[in-house]
């Protein structure tokens, strides 16, 4: 029994991976900016 339904073309999985990486880094950046703004408001 082969589990080949989860295998994607390399380019597609590569694009998906880069999309996820970009999304994660964007969320981190957004969080960082929000913290920075909150600190500015407190001061």
Buried (B, 14 or more C-beta within 10 A) or exposed (E): EEEEEEEEEEEEEEEEEEEEEEEEEEEEEEEEEEEEEEEEEEE
